[in-house]
């Protein structure tokens, strides 16, 4: 069985207006940088470097070192409340998170409909 056939119904796609790294800034910043819309990868990498964490390679964001860096950045960011709070600081991220709630609400309604 192909991956998409097996897991396709569990995968959601998001299209970022700026870059995905803009969505990640609130993890590390409490100042106005958490809402940055430009130079997000550079801003994030500066902070990762300052904390002695692996940076996300700008020209190889899909390679193994980058994947490991993203995983490290996200490892403590699993709580829905934290994600929703971070989304508040980025319009595109907020729209994405809100769309997930709409989908979740629709699934709950479908689950409670009589067959």
Backbone torsions as a table, in degrees:
resi	resn	phi	psi	omega
1	UNK	NA	135.3	179.5
2	UNK	-74.6	152.5	-177.1
3	UNK	-54.0	-47.8	-177.0
4	UNK	-63.0	-39.9	179.3
5	UNK	-63.8	-34.8	-177.6
6	UNK	-79.8	-41.9	-171.6
7	UNK	-116.9	-0.7	-174.3
8	UNK	-54.3	-35.9	-179.2
9	UNK	-72.6	-11.0	-178.7
10	UNK	-105.3	3.7	-175.8
11	UNK	-107.0	131.2	175.6
12	UNK	-114.5	145.5	179.2
13	UNK	-112.0	145.1	176.4
14	UNK	-129.2	140.2	176.2
15	UNK	-112.9	117.9	-179.1
16	UNK	-84.0	140.1	175.7
17	UNK	-75.3	-40.8	178.7
18	UNK	-102.9	-91.6	175.2
19	UNK	-150.7	156.8	-178.3
20	UNK	-60.1	-28.6	-179.5
21	UNK	-64.3	-27.1	175.5
22	UNK	-62.2	-33.1	179.0
23	UNK	-69.3	-24.4	-174.6
24	UNK	-89.8	-15.0	-175.9
25	UNK	-57.4	-38.5	-179.8
26	UNK	-63.1	-14.2	176.3
27	UNK	-65.5	-36.4	-172.6
28	UNK	-110.9	-13.9	-175.0
29	UNK	-122.6	142.3	173.9
30	UNK	-114.5	-4.7	-179.9
31	UNK	-95.5	-163.6	-177.0
32	UNK	-66.5	-12.8	177.7
33	UNK	-67.4	-23.4	-178.7
34	UNK	-67.2	-16.9	179.6
35	UNK	-108.9	13.9	-177.7
36	UNK	-58.9	146.8	177.6
37	UNK	-120.1	-0.8	-179.4
38	UNK	-134.0	149.3	176.7
39	UNK	55.9	36.0	-174.7
40	UNK	-67.2	-40.3	179.7
41	UNK	-63.4	-44.7	179.0
42	UNK	-62.3	-44.2	179.5
43	UNK	-62.4	-45.6	179.2
44	UNK	-63.3	-45.9	-178.5
45	UNK	-63.5	-36.3	176.8
46	UNK	-60.8	-42.5	-179.6
47	UNK	-71.0	-39.7	177.2
48	UNK	-60.6	-45.1	179.5
49	UNK	-62.5	-43.3	178.9
50	UNK	-58.8	-32.3	-179.5
51	UNK	-93.1	10.3	-179.1
52	UNK	59.8	36.1	175.5
53	UNK	-105.9	156.9	177.9
54	UNK	-64.0	138.3	177.5
55	UNK	-88.4	167.7	177.0
56	UNK	-93.3	115.3	-177.5
57	UNK	-61.9	120.2	-174.4
58	UNK	-59.0	-33.4	-176.4
59	UNK	-101.0	5.3	-177.9
60	UNK	-144.0	52.7	-174.0
61	UNK	-70.6	-9.6	179.3
62	UNK	-108.2	3.3	-179.9
63	UNK	-85.1	166.5	-175.9
64	UNK	-55.0	-44.8	178.7
65	UNK	-59.0	-38.9	179.0
66	UNK	-68.3	-42.8	179.4
67	UNK	-59.7	-42.0	177.9
68	UNK	-65.5	-38.9	178.8
69	UNK	-65.5	-44.0	177.3
70	UNK	-60.6	-43.6	-179.8
71	UNK	-60.3	-41.1	178.8
72	UNK	-64.8	-43.0	179.1
73	UNK	-60.1	-40.2	-173.1
74	UNK	-91.4	-5.4	-171.3
75	UNK	-58.0	-30.8	-179.5
76	UNK	-105.8	16.6	-175.1
77	UNK	-117.1	66.5	-175.6
78	UNK	-117.1	-10.5	-177.1
79	UNK	-80.8	129.8	-179.3
80	UNK	-57.8	-37.7	179.9
81	UNK	-63.7	-41.9	179.5
82	UNK	-65.0	-40.9	-179.8
83	UNK	-66.4	-44.9	178.6
84	UNK	-62.8	-39.3	178.5
85	UNK	-64.7	-40.3	178.5
86	UNK	-68.1	-37.8	-178.5
87	UNK	-62.4	-28.0	179.0
88	UNK	-56.2	-26.3	-174.6
89	UNK	-92.1	0.8	-179.7
90	UNK	-143.6	119.3	-173.4
91	UNK	-60.1	-42.5	-179.0
92	UNK	-67.9	-42.0	178.3
93	UNK	-64.3	-41.6	178.5
94	UNK	-60.5	-44.7	179.1
95	UNK	-61.8	-40.7	178.7
96	UNK	-63.7	-48.4	-179.6
97	UNK	-61.8	-41.4	177.7
98	UNK	-64.0	-36.3	178.3
99	UNK	-66.2	-33.0	176.7
100	UNK	-65.0	-37.5	178.5
101	UNK	-65.9	-39.2	177.5
102	UNK	-62.1	-45.0	178.5
103	UNK	-62.1	-44.6	179.4
104	UNK	-60.7	-44.0	178.5
105	UNK	-61.0	-41.0	179.8
106	UNK	-66.4	-38.3	178.2
107	UNK	-66.0	-38.7	178.3
108	UNK	-63.8	-43.2	178.1
109	UNK	-61.3	-44.5	178.8
110	UNK	-62.4	-38.8	-178.7
111	UNK	-66.3	-26.5	-177.8
112	UNK	-98.2	2.6	176.8
113	UNK	-79.7	142.3	177.2
114	UNK	-68.7	146.8	-179.1
115	UNK	-68.7	NA	NA
